[in-house]
Every structure is written in structure tokens, then in C-alpha cells.
């Protein structure tokens, strides 16, 4: 019987129930988002059809994953074993209400959303109250409903005006209703991040474009007459173009790394060569700022297995940050050492350091420490790129810092034995 029911569900847009009960295709469409929800609804109807006179509560064992409340809070009803299993593995919240407007089943996900463990008190929670209202309206009006609900007056979703929890209630032919609760908070949070990233990129592009426009207008209207002034404006234009190119390169690079759209060429990498090439790259920049570059590569960590270009890119980002935040007449120390089966590349600076809260956030994309923005202009993607490169190599990234004592940023890659 169960296999026939499963075949019917998979092959048809109408969901067949015993004794002539059925849901129209329109109602069935609301059930599509969760196959577990569809099967749970079917099993509940079958269970009620086979046991229409059940009036006594069956005690629930302590390890049961599905709980249901009888009209009397102290009595618990348990759905069929198949439905119980489906309730337990569903990734969505499921709440069932009978024709007497009583909640008769709540699965663990819905309980977790409500922040409780006791089914009997589900409707006393802010979430349970709203879900109960949706179910009752669906039953009283005989229509299927879909509505956003909130977790409570103190929830971040309600403060921001965005719920993130959608309750879909479907009326059953026995007069009851079943609702699926879909948690869309992570999806909405990701959407908000994407919007914020777009706004940040637009903001970062606006500044250099404004500078380029001003210099170009000065050159065109004749404000710059002598060759030195012309050269000055042209250098400013070139600098701003480099700034925009770096920003766009970081954005595209991070997107590719985040979506795993890069081909990593793993082979033996000589970390001593990577470090020396990086030091040579920044030697002039550091000297102009009065900063000395020191490096040390341990013999037991000199070889790694990974993509040489990406490892060099990660180290370059750390060294660039260290030089940018370090004061003149200071040093930046690069060290490579062994940590178990990984090689750790660490860059230590003499900068102003970071607070604990700032240290937790620097790995977030587009995050920049506001108090240090005047010291070093960056895209806010350098450290997230470092972290992602380390992760793609099976390593990690981290940092140690405290205000006034500088910072040490590092990432690890597998050693090559």
C-alpha cells in the first residue's frame, strides 16, 4: 500500500488518499516544496481513516522524535510509525491541526523554531500563536493559505521587518489542516549580503571615478598649463585606474574562489622560493615607507603541496596589509614553520593591532576597520581571499592581535613529505 501511495505521489499531480479523499492539483502545488510534508500528510489521513474512533491517548516514549498534543495538554497522541519517521527527518517544520481546531502534531524542527521542547506549550509561543492563527483561518474558510510568520517580538527578523519563516497551510478533506514551516532566513541573509556587496563595490568605484573625472576636466579646460601639473594629473588618473582594476580583480577573484570556479594545480611547492619572490616584490614599497622585511623558512616546512600561484597570492595579500598598516621605522616578519602535517605561513606586523571584536570580523567580505581606513585603503576582500585559498587547500587561516601590539596573520597548507 505504501509503495502504491509513493508511486501515485511521484507520478501524478493529484494526491490520492483512501476512501475517495483527494487534493486538487492547485492544493498539491503547495505541497511540492517538501516531499516529506506530502508523505506526512498522506500518512496522517490514512491513520485517521483507519482509526476514526480513537479517543484514548497513547503515551509517548522518551526517545520518540515526533510529539502530538491531544485537546488535553497532558495527553499525547503519536502518528503512525511511518509518519513519525517522516516527521523526524523533515528539514521543514510541520504542524497539524484537526477539525476541532486543536494542534495534534508538531515535529522537532517546528519545536526548535519555537525554542521549546514541550509540544503542549507550542501554541503559547509567539511562533505557535501565529501558526495556529494561519491554520484556523485555513480551516474556517476552507482555503489554503501561505503567510509569513515571526519568531517573536524580540527576534532580529521582526526588528528588521523581515520574517524569513513562511507558513503554508493546506486544508485536508477530513476538515483539518496541515502546515509546513519553511525557514528562509539563511536565504534572505545571503541575499542581503549580496546587496550589501553590490553597494560596497559601487561605493568603492565611485571615489576613483570622481577623481579621474576631476583630473580629466582640469586637463581639458586648460587649468593645467605647465608640463609638471599635467604630469601630476595624469599620474593621479593612472593611480585611480590601478585602484579600480585592483578592486574589480579582487571581486572577480573572490567570486570565482567562493563558487569553486577555479582550477587548482596541486604539486610540490618550494615555500622558500614563494617567500623570497614575495619579499622581492614588496622590497621597494617597504623601503619607501622605512619598513624592513625579514623572513625565515624552517627546513621542516619548506615544501608544501598545493597551487603555487594561489599560495603566493594569499601571502601577497598578507604582506601588503602588513606593510600598509605598519608605521615607518618598523619591520614586517614573515615566518614559515611546521604545525603537525601542515606548513604555516605567518606575517607579523608592528601596526596598531585589532580588538577582539574586530579580529572576528576581518575575515568577512568587504569588512574594513573604520578606524584604520585612512591608513591603508583596501577592498575588504584580501583576507577573505586568503581564507578561501587556505580552505581550498585543506588548511585554515587565523590571526592574533591586540590593540597597540601589532598583528600576526597566518594560513596553512599541507606539507609535502
N, C-alpha and C positions, 0 to 999 in steps of 0.2 A: 504493500500500500504506500509505504514511504517512497519507494523508487518511482512508482507511478506518479505520485504527487510531485516529486522532483522533476520528472520528465515534463510534466504539464507546466510547471513554473518556467523551466528553461525554454521550452519550445513555443509558448503561447503568450500573448499579451493580456489575456484574461486569466485570472487565477481561480481555479476550480476548487470548491470546498464541497464536503459531503452534503447529502440531502438537499441538493439544489441551490446551496448558497453560492454566491459568486460576487466578484467585484468587477465593475466595468473597466474598460481599458483606461479611461481617464483617471479613475482612482488607482489603478495599478501603476500608473506612471509615477505616482508619489512614492510607491514602494521600491522603485528601481534603485535609488541610491544605496540601498543596503540589502543584499541578498539574505543576510542573517535576519533582518527585520521581516522580510517576506515570509521566510520559513517559520519564524516565531509566531507570526500572526496566524498562519495556517494551522500549526500545531495547537495553538490555543483554542481555535474554533473547533478543531477535531475533538480536543479534550472536553470541551463544554458540550459538544453534541453527544458524545458517548456517555457523559455523566451529567445529565441535566438536573438531577435531583440532589446533587451533592450539597450538603449543608454543614457537615462537620469539618472542622479544620484539621489538617494533617500537620503534626509538629514538624518543624524544620530542624534537621541535624545541624550541628555547629559548623560543619565544613561545606555545607551547601553554598553554591555561588549565586543562586537566584532566590530572592525572597519576595513574597507577596503578602499584602495585608488584606484580611477579611474586613468587613464593615466594623467588627470589633477589633481594636488595635492589638489586644492580647492574643488574637488567633491568627495563625499564619497558614496560607494555602500555598502549595507548591505545584507548579505546572508539570506536565509530563516530563519524563527524563530527557527526551529528545529536545523539547523546547527549553528545558533547563540548560542543557549543554549549549544550545544556540545562544541563549541569553548570556551565558558566561563568556563566550568567545567573541561576541559582537563588539566592534570598535566604537559603536554609537550607543547612546543612552536609549533605553526602551522603557516606556511606561504604559501600562494597560489600565483602562477604566471600564467597569461593567455598566450595564444598562441602568443600574441603581445609582449611578454617579459616584461609585466608590472605586478608589485605586486598588487594584487587585494584584499587580505585579510591578516590580521595579528592578531593573538589572544593576549589576555592580557599577557599570560606567555612569549611569544616571545618579546613583548614590554618591559616587566620587565627585561628580559635578556639583551636587548639592552640599558636599562637605560633611556627610553623615554616614553612619553605618546601619542605623535602625530604619527599616522600611516604614514602620508605623508612624514615624515623625516626618516622613518625606513632605507631606503637604503643609507642614508647619514651617518649612524653609522658604525663603524668597523664591528660589527656583521652582520648588514644588507647587507653590501657590500659583505662579504664572502658568505652569504646565497644566495644572488642574483646571484653570480657567479655560485654557485652549481646548482641552478635552471635553469639558462640559458644554462649551459653545458648539463644538462639532456634533455632539450627541443631540442636544436640544434642537438644533436647526437642521440636523440631518445632512450636513455638508462637510466636506474635507477642508481643513484649514492648514495654513502654513504661516507661522508668525515668529518673529524674533523675541527671545526672552532673555532676561538678565539673571546674573548670579546673585544679585542683591544690591542694596543701596550703597555698600561700601566697595563694590567691585570697580576695578580700573576700567572695565568695559562701559559701565554706566556713567562713570565720570567723564569718559571721553565721548559719550554719546553713541558708542558702537557696541552692540551686544556680542556678536560672534557666536551666539548659540541660537540655532534655528530649530523650532519645534514643529514637526509635521504630523498632524493628527488625521487619521483615516477612520471613517465610520464603518463598523462591521455590520453584517446583516443580522447579527443577534442583538443589535441595539447598543452594543458597547463601542469603544473606540480604542485605538492603539496609536501611540505617538513615538516617533523616532527623534532623538535629540542629536543634532549634528554640531560638533564643536568646530567652528571655523575661525577660532581666534588666531591660531598659528598662520593660517592663510591670510587673514587680514593684517596681521603683524608684518608678514613678508611683503604684502602689497604696500603697507605704509613705509617700510624701509626702502622699497624701490622708488616710491615717490620722493622720499627724502633724498635719496642718492641723486635722482634726476635734478632736484632743486639745488643740491650742493654743486653738482657739475656745472649747471647753468650759472651759478653764482661765481664759481672759480673761473669760468671762461669770460665772464663779463668784465672783470677787472683788467686782464691783459688786452682785451679788445678795445676797451676805453682808452688805455694807454697808447695803443697803436693808432687809434683814430686821432688822438690829440697830437701825436708826433707828425702824422701824415698831413694833418691840417696846417700845422706850423710850417712844414716844408712847402706846401702848396701855396699858401697865402703870402709867402715871402718874409715871414717873421725871422727865419733863419737865413741870414745873408752870408756870413763867413763860413769857410770850409769846416772849421772846428765845431761850430754849432750844428752844421749839417751832419757831421760825423757822429756827434753826440746823439742826435735824434735817431739816426739810422741804427746805432748800437742799441738804443732803447727799444726800437721796433724789433730788432733781432732777438734781444733778450726775452721780450714778451712772446715772440713766436716760439722760442725754445720752451718757455713756461707752458704754453698751451699744448705743444707737442708732447711734453712730459706728462701732462695731465691726461691727455687722450690715450697715450701709450699705457699708462697705469690702469685706466678704466678698462681698456680693451684686454689688457693682460690679466687683470683680476677676474674679469668676466669669463675668460677662457679657462683660467685655473679653477674657478669656482664651479664651472659646469663640466669639468674634466674634459675639456675640448683641446687638450694639449697632448702631444706625443712626447713622452719622456724616454730618453735613450740611456738606459742604465748600463754602466760599465765601470771599470776601475778608475777612480778619480784621485789624482795626487793633490791633496789639500794644501800642501806646501806651495805648489805652483799657483793654485787658486788664490791663496792669501797674498803671495808676493805680487801677483798681477793686480790684485785689488789695491794693494798699498801703492804700487806704481801709478795706478790710475788717479789716486787722490793725493799723491805726494805734493804736487804744486798747489792745489787748493788748500791743503792743510798748512803748507809753508806760508802762504799769503796771509793766513789767519794766525800765524805764530803757534801752530799746533804741531807737535811731533807725533809721528805714527810709530808705534812699537808693536812687534808681533813675535809670537813664539808658537811653534808647532811641535807637539810631543811626538816622539818616534812611534809610540804605540797607537797613535791616532792619525798618522799621516796619510793613510789611504782609506777611501770610502767607496761605497758602491752607490752610484746614482747618476743623475744627469748633471754634467759639469757646468753647463750654461746656466741651469736653474740654481744650482748651489752658489755659483758666482753672483747671480742676480740677487739672491737673498742676502749674501754677505755684503754686497754693494749697498743695498738699502740700509743695512745696519750701520755701516761705516759712514755713509752720507749723513744719517741722522746724528751720529755721534759727533762728527765734525761740526755740523750745523748748530748743535746745542752746547758745544764746549766753548769756554772763554779762551781768549788768547793766552799764550804762555802756559798752555796746559798740554796734556797728552791724551791720546786715544790708544788703548791697548787691545790688540787682537790676540786671542789665545785659542788654540785648538788642543783639546785634551780628550781622553777616553772616559766614557761613562758606560760601564758594562759592555754591551755589544754595539754601542753607538759612538760616533765621534761628535763632539760638541764644539761648535764654532761660536765663540763668545766675543762680544765687543763691549769694552768698558770705557765710559767717558767721564769727564770731570764737570758735567753740566749741573744745572740747578736741581736735578732729581725730580721725582714724582711722588705724589701722595699715594696712599694705598688705594683710594677710590679711582684715581686717575690711572693707576697701573692696571686695574681690572678692565678699564675701558679702552686702552690704547690699541687693543687688537681688533676693535670694532671698525668696520669700514667707514671711512670719512670722518672718523673721530680725530679731533686735534685739540690739544691742550690750549685753552684760550689764553692763559697767562703767558704762553711761550710762542704764540703765533707771530709776534713781532720779531722773534729771534731767528726762526727758521720757517720759511714758507714751504709747505708740502701739500701733497694732495690728500693726505689722510688715508692712503691706500698702501703705503710702503710696508708697514708692519703686518696688515692682513695678508699681503702677498707673501711675506716671509713665512708666516704661519701656515699658509696653504701649501707652499712648496715643501715645508718640513713634513706636513701630513701626507702629501703625495709620495714622499719617500719612506713613509712608515715611521717618521720621527715626530718630535714635538718642538714647540717654541715657548720661551718663557722670558721672564725678566725679574731683576731685583733692583730696587731703588728706594731711596728715602730722600725727603727734601733737604737740599744743601749738601748732599753727599754723592751726587752723580748717579749713574745708572749702568747696569750691565744687562744687555740683551743677548739672547743666545737662541740657537736652534740646533737640532741634532739630526744626523743622517746615519744610516747603517754603516758600520765599519766593514772594510774589505779585508778578510783574513788571508 
